[in-house]
Amino acid sequence: MATVTTASAQQLDTLCINTIRTLSMDAVQQANSGHPGTPMGMAPVAYELWQRFLAFDPEDAAWPNRDRFVLSIGHASMLLYSMLHLTGVKELDSSNHPTNKLAVPLEDIKRFRQLGSKCPGHPEYRWTSGVETTTGPLGQGVANSVGMAIAERWLAHHFNRPGFELFSYSVYAMCGDGDMMEGISSEAGSLAGHLKLGNLCWIYDSNRITIEGSTDLAFNDDVAGRFSSYGWNVEHVADANDTVAMEKRFVRSNCSTTGRP
């Protein structure tokens, strides 16, 4: 009699996470250019967020009430391209209408960082469907995410009616040490805390390394303490591979309701 072996949920999660990792590092290797470290290290976090919390429609990347995912660490672009490819997000045409084409087909991943590819070195808005903003310099992405969260609050205030909630999206931004070194992230974080933007979540990859070497060369801020002083709810996960802990922190962040960011 034939035997059927089924994978456990944990095994499937691990397979998915490793697929994100290998797709990202293969693209960087093929291009002989780029940053494989962050996509590999943050793959479990991105998977947990996109699989269980991020509200989006792969068939319509321009759905107005979608949750926004901002990759402020734009040099880790392959993480976002891998997620867009593996979740089957469809391309938008010049009028922002969905098509039947993949936003990030495998052929474009094979041409990562090459002229004309939908996978440039840093994600670019409207060039690659599913990219919410051209993050550009470090710190700009997290600042943009604050603007997006403010926009949701404004839209909800003006257009939502009892029983007709048109706007209720959350904004998630992934950032790193380089973002936290920039003054704009402090200003934006302070504003978000002041406005109590409970629909906003920043995911900070504190890996203590930059292209010059250890962050100790120029940066030793108590980032958690700084954001606590801004009025943020600060959660800590010691190991990015601990998806159970990540899930608990995302639940506790409660980004979909009003309250502290």
NUKOL-118355 format. One line per 10 residues: number of its first residue (from 1); their letters; for each residue x, y, z of C-alpha. Coordinates in steps of 0.2 Angstrom, whole numbers, m for minus. Layout:
NUKOL-118355
NUM) a) X:Y:Z | ...
end
This chain:
NUKOL-118355
1) matvttasaq) 0:0:0 | 6:17:m4 | 11:29:10 | 7:47:11 | 17:58:22 | 11:75:27 | 22:89:33 | 17:97:50 | 13:116:50 | 30:119:58
11) qldtlcinti) 39:110:44 | 29:120:31 | 33:136:39 | 51:132:39 | 51:127:21 | 42:143:16 | 55:153:26 | 70:144:18 | 62:147:1 | 62:165:4
21) rtlsmdavqq) 80:164:10 | 87:154:m4 | 77:164:m18 | 85:180:m11 | 103:174:m9 | 102:166:m26 | 97:182:m34 | 111:191:m26 | 123:178:m31 | 117:179:m49
31) ansghpgtpm) 119:197:m49 | 136:197:m40 | 129:212:m31 | 117:216:m17 | 114:212:1 | 109:194:6 | 111:196:25 | 95:205:29 | 84:195:18 | 91:179:25
41) gmapvayelw) 90:185:43 | 73:193:42 | 64:180:32 | 55:173:47 | 49:190:52 | 43:194:34 | 34:177:33 | 26:178:49 | 19:196:45 | 13:192:27
51) qrflafdped) 6:175:31 | m3:179:47 | m6:197:49 | m4:208:33 | m21:211:25 | m18:212:6 | m26:206:m10 | m13:198:m22 | m26:200:m36 | m27:219:m33
61) aawpnrdrfv) m11:227:m26 | m20:244:m26 | m34:239:m15 | m37:255:m5 | m39:247:12 | m24:235:11 | m11:235:24 | 5:244:19 | 22:236:20 | 36:248:19
71) lsighasmll) 54:241:17 | 64:256:24 | 80:246:23 | 79:247:4 | 96:238:1 | 87:222:7 | 76:223:m8 | 76:205:m12 | 66:201:4 | 52:211:m3
81) ysmlhltgvk) 54:204:m21 | 54:187:m14 | 38:190:m4 | 29:198:m19 | 34:183:m31 | 29:170:m18 | 13:177:m14 | 8:179:m32 | 5:198:m32 | m1:204:m49
91) eldssnhptn) 5:218:m59 | m4:234:m61 | m6:243:m78 | m2:261:m81 | m19:266:m75 | m16:256:m59 | m28:242:m63 | m24:224:m60 | m18:213:m74 | m15:194:m75
101) klavpledik) 4:196:m75 | 14:193:m59 | 22:209:m52 | 38:200:m50 | 40:185:m61 | 55:173:m59 | 63:180:m74 | 65:197:m67 | 72:190:m51 | 85:181:m61
111) rfrqlgskcp) 89:199:m68 | 90:207:m51 | 99:223:m51 | 100:223:m70 | 94:237:m82 | 75:235:m85 | 72:222:m72 | 57:224:m60 | 69:220:m47 | 81:235:m45
121) ghpeyrwtsg) 93:237:m31 | 81:247:m21 | 62:246:m23 | 54:259:m33 | 36:264:m32 | 25:261:m48 | 40:253:m56 | 36:236:m47 | 18:233:m42 | 16:230:m23
131) vetttgplgq) 30:242:m18 | 22:255:m8 | 35:269:m9 | 52:272:m15 | 62:272:1 | 78:280:m5 | 90:286:8 | 89:277:25 | 76:284:37 | 65:290:23
141) gvansvgmai) 55:274:23 | 50:275:41 | 46:293:39 | 34:289:24 | 26:275:35 | 21:289:48 | 13:299:34 | 3:283:28 | m3:280:45 | m9:298:47
151) aerwlahhfn) m18:296:30 | m27:281:36 | m33:291:52 | m38:306:41 | m48:295:28 | m56:285:42 | m62:301:51 | m69:309:35 | m77:294:27 | m81:280:39
161) rpgfelfsys) m98:278:45 | m106:266:58 | m108:250:49 | m98:256:34 | m79:256:39 | m71:260:22 | m53:263:30 | m45:253:43 | m28:248:37 | m12:246:46
171) vyamcgdgdm) 6:251:41 | 21:240:45 | 39:246:41 | 54:236:42 | 70:246:47 | 88:244:53 | 102:252:62 | 105:264:47 | 87:271:49 | 89:274:67
181) megisseags) 105:283:65 | 96:296:54 | 88:311:62 | 72:310:51 | 68:293:60 | 68:302:77 | 57:316:71 | 45:304:63 | 45:293:78 | 42:307:89
191) laghlklgnl) 27:313:79 | 19:296:78 | 20:294:97 | 13:311:99 | m2:307:88 | m4:290:96 | m4:281:79 | m10:264:85 | m11:258:66 | 8:259:64
201) cwiydsnrit) 21:246:68 | 40:248:65 | 50:231:65 | 68:236:70 | 82:224:64 | 95:228:77 | 110:218:70 | 123:230:76 | 132:230:59 | 134:243:45
211) iegstdlafn) 145:243:29 | 159:251:39 | 159:238:53 | 151:238:70 | 138:251:74 | 149:255:90 | 160:265:78 | 146:279:78 | 130:273:86 | 126:267:104
221) ddvagrfssy) 109:274:107 | 96:265:118 | 84:264:104 | 71:255:115 | 72:268:128 | 71:282:115 | 55:276:108 | 47:272:125 | 50:290:129 | 41:295:113
231) gwnvehvada) 26:285:119 | 28:270:109 | 24:252:115 | 41:243:113 | 42:224:111 | 58:214:110 | 61:197:102 | 79:190:105 | 79:178:90 | 71:183:73
241) ndtvamekrf) 69:164:70 | 57:162:85 | 41:164:75 | 30:160:90 | 37:175:99 | 35:186:84 | 17:181:82 | 14:185:101 | 22:202:98 | 12:206:83
251) vrsncsttgr) m4:202:92 | 1:212:107 | 6:227:95 | m13:227:91 | m9:239:76 | m27:237:69 | m35:247:83 | m32:265:90 | m19:267:103 | 0:269:105
261) p) 11:264:90
end
